[in-house]
Amino acid sequence: MTKTVGGKQKTEKKQWNYFKLNPFDWWTYEEMLANVRHVGSGLRSLGVGGEGETFFNIYGSTSYVTSSSAIERLEG
């Protein structure tokens, strides 16, 4: 791989990192709701979802559905 560092071209060998993924776990609707309630309760205990709060950032696609559903429950 060739890259420019400080205006000079530098060639290095690319080192790849490999990660082994765990098998996918399916959740039933009941399990999903239990997880949503658990995450929502945790967020609430941390003070998230107070009056006037309108933004909450999620930095991980794997937990997006659970987190977004938990945040929805905070509003209701």
ABEGO torsion letter per residue (X at the ends): XBBBBGGBBBBBBBBBBBBBBBBBBBBBAAAAAAAAAAAAAAAAAAGBGBBGBABBBBABAAAAAAAAAAAAAAAX
